[in-house]
Amino acid sequence: MTFLQKSSKGPFVLITLFLAFFAYSYFSEPIEVLSEEPLAPEEVAEAEKVVLYDAYGIDYEKFHIDTLKVKNRQTLGHILSGYELDNQTIDRIVTQMREYFDPRYIRAGNTYKAYFSNDSLPQIEYFVYDISALD
């Protein structure tokens, strides 16, 4: 009797040995160096540049952010009019957002964030209302 006939673990051992040999041969190959020339300082700075996003997926380094709380009896229209948006724009925003969230349910004490461009004349780019601390 051979080893394979005595134990039901024989095929498992052979497969494991084969996979171990394959993994060793695959990962033991030398790493190919593409270029031995050092990078210029500009290239190093560009390669190390990391884009940071906030919880909403917005690159917050590109914006000035105001984080405020909704005051008592404050509506979305009151909040947006404080950012110098005209009534037609506010109406369009409120109408379009009703598909996702009814602005009548804005609660005092919840936070909102306004993202402004970092230009000489900052304009509001994003407005994020936190429905609750958990959402």
C-alpha positions in Angstrom: 0.0 0.0 0.0 1.2 3.4 -0.8 0.8 6.6 1.2 -2.2 7.7 -0.9 -4.1 4.5 -0.2 -3.5 4.6 3.5 -4.8 8.1 4.1 -7.6 10.2 2.7 -5.5 13.3 3.2 -3.0 12.3 0.5 -4.5 14.3 -2.4 -4.8 17.3 -0.1 -1.1 17.1 0.9 -0.1 16.8 -2.7 -2.2 19.8 -3.8 -0.8 21.8 -0.8 2.7 21.0 -1.8 2.1 21.9 -5.4 0.5 25.3 -4.4 3.4 26.0 -2.0 6.0 25.3 -4.8 4.0 27.5 -7.2 3.8 30.4 -4.7 7.5 30.1 -3.9 8.6 30.1 -7.5 6.2 33.0 -8.3 7.2 35.3 -5.4 10.9 34.5 -5.3 11.6 36.1 -8.7 13.8 39.2 -8.4 12.0 42.6 -8.6 12.8 44.4 -11.8 14.0 48.0 -11.3 12.6 50.3 -13.9 15.0 53.2 -13.4 17.9 53.7 -11.2 17.9 57.5 -11.8 16.8 59.5 -8.8 13.5 61.4 -9.2 13.6 65.2 -9.5 12.1 67.1 -6.5 9.1 68.1 -8.5 8.4 64.4 -9.4 8.8 63.4 -5.8 6.3 66.1 -4.6 3.8 65.0 -7.3 4.2 61.3 -6.5 3.7 62.0 -2.7 0.6 64.2 -3.3 -2.3 62.6 -1.5 -5.9 63.6 -2.1 -7.9 63.7 1.1 -11.7 63.3 1.1 -14.2 63.9 3.8 -17.0 61.6 4.9 -19.1 62.7 1.9 -16.4 62.0 -0.8 -15.6 65.6 -1.3 -11.9 66.7 -1.7 -12.0 69.1 1.2 -8.6 70.7 0.5 -10.1 72.5 -2.5 -12.8 74.3 -0.4 -13.4 76.6 2.5 -16.0 74.8 4.7 -18.5 76.4 7.0 -20.0 74.0 9.6 -23.0 75.3 11.4 -26.1 74.2 13.2 -29.7 74.7 12.2 -31.3 77.3 14.5 -34.8 77.2 15.9 -37.5 77.9 13.2 -34.8 78.1 10.5 -35.8 76.6 7.1 -33.6 75.5 4.2 -34.7 78.7 2.4 -33.5 80.8 5.3 -30.1 79.0 5.4 -29.5 79.2 1.6 -30.6 82.9 1.4 -27.8 83.6 3.9 -25.3 82.5 1.2 -26.5 85.1 -1.3 -28.5 82.7 -3.5 -31.5 84.2 -5.3 -35.0 82.9 -4.7 -35.3 81.1 -8.1 -32.1 79.1 -7.3 -33.3 78.3 -3.8 -36.7 77.1 -5.2 -34.9 74.9 -7.8 -32.7 73.4 -5.1 -35.6 72.7 -2.8 -37.7 71.2 -5.5 -34.9 68.9 -6.8 -33.9 67.7 -3.3 -37.5 66.6 -2.4 -36.9 63.4 -4.3 -34.2 62.5 -1.7 -35.1 64.4 1.5 -38.1 66.6 2.3 -36.7 69.9 3.5 -39.7 70.5 5.8 -38.1 67.9 8.1 -35.0 70.0 8.8 -34.5 69.9 12.6 -33.0 72.6 14.8 -29.6 71.4 16.3 -28.6 69.3 13.3 -25.5 70.4 11.5 -24.9 71.4 7.9 -21.8 72.2 5.9 -21.4 74.7 3.1 -18.4 74.2 0.8 -17.1 77.3 -0.9 -14.6 77.6 -3.7 -11.2 79.0 -2.7 -11.4 81.8 -5.3 -11.2 85.5 -4.7 -15.0 85.5 -5.0 -16.0 82.4 -3.1 -19.2 80.7 -4.4 -21.0 77.9 -2.7 -20.3 74.6 -4.4 -21.8 72.0 -2.1 -24.3 72.1 0.7 -24.6 69.0 3.0 -27.2 68.6 5.7 -26.8 65.9 8.3 -30.2 64.3 8.8 -29.0 62.9 12.1 -25.7 62.0 13.9 -26.1 58.4 12.7 -27.1 59.0 9.0 
